[in-house]
């Protein structure tokens, strides 16, 4: 378990930018800084509420971080 956590941490920091910076740059425009998708743009695009419990249980953090950005508005 410790090895998996350590490996995950190394992968995160090996990226060019920290995931939170990527979120702010690409995702917060629609999902908002809080991830609730209540921004004007998020509402108009029917963006996913990222803090919804059902959504969070369906995706791992690693999958979300690695997910390609499919909509850049």
Order of alpha helices (4+ residues) and beta strands (2+ residues): alpha-alpha-alpha-alpha-alpha-alpha
